């Protein structure tokens, strides 16, 4: 049996995935988490083989949780399950140690296939993301995603800003000083050549970082 942790702060998403995955007798949905911190804690206390991880969650979020889980126990396979379709996020998460990346629009059979692939020590990417990553290396500098040059921390701060979080909340979640968070915020705004949160939101929607329905 493959012990699976579902990490998503939306009750309906978790309930739906649990119901569909429980039809597979090779999978054991051993626990659920609604924040990055809870996902890290469950992986520390339970025997987890695979984590199905959302990126946008309360607390530290899915990016930092993925990093912490994999650093502590490299045998745990983290599969990102998200609405985000930008290859830059996929690249960063794979570098952080994620074993797979699928979008929430995929069928449950693809998630099951992804679980089996990562358990066989093979990475799995949903075809759309795999194609984007393959094309990324052939793009000119002008064709690259505007988020391409953002660092891991800048992306984390950006995702939290897009989630409507204030500087103090971001600093608490990432264990950084408010001054440091403000510095990252200034850097990412400078790199993206924007000045306001509204501009950031529009840019993120335009490149599939977030969906219109999210805000």
C-alpha positions as CSV (number, residue, x, y, z in Angstrom):
1,X,0.0,0.0,0.0
2,X,1.1,3.5,-0.8
3,X,0.5,5.9,2.1
4,X,-0.8,9.3,0.7
5,X,-1.1,12.7,2.4
6,X,-3.6,15.2,0.8
7,X,-2.4,18.7,1.5
8,X,-4.9,21.3,0.3
9,X,-6.8,24.0,2.2
10,X,-10.0,23.6,0.2
11,X,-12.3,21.1,1.8
12,X,-14.2,20.2,-1.4
13,X,-10.9,19.5,-3.2
14,X,-9.6,17.2,-0.5
15,X,-12.9,15.4,-0.1
16,X,-13.2,14.9,-3.8
17,X,-9.7,13.6,-4.3
18,X,-10.0,11.3,-1.3
19,X,-13.2,9.8,-2.5
20,X,-11.8,9.2,-6.0
21,X,-8.4,7.9,-4.8
22,X,-9.9,5.6,-2.2
23,X,-11.4,3.6,-5.1
24,X,-7.8,2.4,-5.9
25,X,-6.9,-0.5,-3.6
26,X,-3.2,0.3,-3.9
27,X,-3.6,3.7,-2.2
28,X,-4.1,4.4,1.5
29,X,-5.1,8.1,2.2
30,X,-3.5,8.2,5.6
31,X,-3.9,11.9,6.5
32,X,-5.0,15.3,5.3
33,X,-3.4,18.8,5.8
34,X,-4.8,22.3,5.3
35,X,-1.5,24.3,5.6
36,X,2.2,23.9,4.8
37,X,3.1,23.6,8.5
38,X,0.5,20.8,9.0
39,X,1.8,18.9,6.0
40,X,5.4,19.1,7.4
41,X,4.2,18.0,10.8
42,X,2.2,15.0,9.4
43,X,5.3,13.9,7.4
44,X,7.3,14.0,10.5
45,X,4.8,12.0,12.6
46,X,3.4,9.5,10.1
47,X,4.7,7.0,7.5
48,X,4.0,9.0,4.4
49,X,5.1,7.8,0.9
50,X,3.5,10.4,-1.3
51,X,2.3,14.0,-0.7
52,X,-0.2,15.5,-3.0
53,X,0.6,19.2,-2.4
54,X,-1.2,22.4,-3.3
55,X,1.0,25.5,-3.6
56,X,-1.4,28.1,-2.3
57,X,-2.2,27.3,1.3
58,X,-2.2,29.2,4.6
59,X,1.1,29.5,6.6
60,X,4.3,28.8,4.8
61,X,2.5,27.5,1.7
62,X,3.3,24.5,-0.5
63,X,6.7,25.7,-1.8
64,X,8.3,26.0,1.6
65,X,6.6,22.8,2.8
66,X,7.9,20.9,-0.2
67,X,11.4,22.1,0.5
68,X,11.2,21.2,4.2
69,X,9.7,17.8,3.7
70,X,12.2,16.7,1.0
71,X,15.2,18.1,3.0
72,X,14.1,16.1,6.1
73,X,13.3,12.8,4.3
74,X,14.2,12.4,0.6
75,X,12.3,9.2,0.4
76,X,9.0,11.1,0.6
77,X,7.7,11.9,-2.9
78,X,5.9,15.3,-3.3
79,X,3.6,15.8,-6.2
80,X,2.4,19.3,-6.8
81,X,-1.3,19.4,-7.6
82,X,-2.2,23.0,-8.6
83,X,-4.1,25.3,-10.9
84,X,-0.8,27.1,-11.7
85,X,0.3,26.5,-15.3
86,X,3.4,28.6,-15.6
87,X,6.6,26.5,-16.3
88,X,8.7,28.8,-14.0
89,X,6.8,27.6,-10.9
90,X,7.2,24.0,-12.1
91,X,11.0,24.5,-12.6
92,X,11.4,26.1,-9.1
93,X,9.4,23.3,-7.4
94,X,11.3,20.6,-9.2
95,X,14.6,22.2,-8.0
96,X,13.2,22.3,-4.5
97,X,12.7,18.5,-4.7
98,X,9.2,17.9,-6.0
99,X,8.9,14.6,-7.8
100,X,5.9,15.5,-9.9
101,X,3.7,18.3,-11.1
102,X,0.1,18.0,-12.3
103,X,-2.7,20.5,-12.8
104,X,-6.1,20.2,-11.0
105,X,-7.8,20.0,-14.4
106,X,-6.3,16.5,-15.0
107,X,-8.3,13.3,-14.5
108,X,-7.9,11.2,-11.4
109,X,-6.3,8.4,-13.5
110,X,-3.4,10.8,-14.3
111,X,-2.9,11.5,-10.6
112,X,-2.8,7.7,-9.9
113,X,-0.3,7.3,-12.7
114,X,1.8,10.1,-11.3
115,X,1.9,8.5,-7.9
116,X,3.0,5.2,-9.4
117,X,5.7,6.9,-11.5
118,X,7.2,8.8,-8.6
119,X,7.1,5.7,-6.4
120,X,9.2,4.0,-9.2
121,X,11.7,6.9,-8.7
122,X,10.7,8.6,-12.0
123,X,9.5,12.2,-12.2
124,X,6.1,12.9,-13.6
125,X,4.9,16.1,-15.3
126,X,1.5,16.7,-16.7
127,X,1.9,16.8,-20.5
128,X,1.1,20.5,-20.8
129,X,3.8,21.4,-18.3
130,X,6.3,19.0,-19.8
131,X,5.8,20.6,-23.2
132,X,6.3,24.1,-21.7
133,X,9.5,23.1,-20.0
134,X,10.8,21.6,-23.2
135,X,10.1,24.8,-25.1
136,X,11.5,27.0,-22.4
137,X,15.1,26.2,-23.4
138,X,14.4,27.3,-27.0
139,X,12.9,30.7,-26.2
140,X,14.7,34.0,-26.8
141,X,15.2,36.3,-23.9
142,X,12.2,38.4,-25.1
143,X,10.0,35.3,-25.2
144,X,10.9,34.1,-21.6
145,X,8.3,34.3,-18.9
146,X,8.7,37.6,-16.9
147,X,8.9,35.4,-13.8
148,X,11.9,33.5,-15.1
149,X,14.5,35.5,-13.2
150,X,12.8,35.5,-9.8
151,X,14.6,33.6,-7.1
152,X,12.9,31.0,-5.0
153,X,12.3,33.4,-2.1
154,X,11.0,36.1,-4.5
155,X,8.5,33.6,-5.9
156,X,7.4,32.6,-2.4
157,X,6.9,36.2,-1.4
158,X,5.1,36.9,-4.7
159,X,2.7,34.0,-4.2
160,X,1.8,35.3,-0.7
161,X,1.4,38.8,-1.9
162,X,-1.0,37.5,-4.6
163,X,-2.8,35.7,-1.8
164,X,-3.5,39.1,-0.1
165,X,-1.1,38.6,2.8
166,X,0.5,41.5,4.5
167,X,4.3,41.9,5.2
168,X,4.1,40.8,8.9
169,X,2.1,37.7,8.0
170,X,4.6,36.8,5.3
171,X,7.5,37.3,7.6
172,X,5.9,35.1,10.3
173,X,5.2,32.3,7.8
174,X,8.7,32.3,6.2
175,X,10.6,33.1,9.5
176,X,12.0,36.2,7.9
177,X,12.2,39.8,9.3
178,X,9.6,42.2,7.9
179,X,12.5,44.3,6.5
180,X,13.8,41.2,4.6
181,X,10.3,40.5,3.2
182,X,10.0,44.1,2.1
183,X,13.4,43.8,0.3
184,X,12.3,40.7,-1.5
185,X,9.0,42.5,-2.5
186,X,11.0,45.5,-3.8
187,X,13.3,43.2,-5.8
188,X,10.5,41.2,-7.5
189,X,8.6,44.3,-8.3
190,X,11.7,45.8,-9.9
191,X,12.5,42.6,-11.9
192,X,8.9,42.5,-13.1
193,X,8.9,46.3,-13.9
194,X,5.7,46.9,-11.9
195,X,4.7,49.2,-9.1
196,X,1.5,47.9,-7.6
197,X,-0.2,44.7,-6.4
198,X,-2.9,45.3,-9.1
199,X,-0.2,45.2,-11.8
200,X,1.2,42.0,-10.2
201,X,-2.2,40.3,-10.2
202,X,-2.8,41.2,-13.8
203,X,0.6,39.9,-14.8
204,X,0.1,36.7,-12.8
205,X,-3.3,36.0,-14.4
206,X,-1.9,36.7,-17.9
207,X,0.8,34.0,-17.4
208,X,-1.2,31.3,-15.7
209,X,0.3,31.9,-12.2
210,X,-3.2,32.4,-10.8
211,X,-6.7,32.0,-12.2
212,X,-9.2,34.9,-12.4
213,X,-11.5,33.0,-10.1
214,X,-8.9,33.0,-7.4
215,X,-9.2,36.8,-6.9
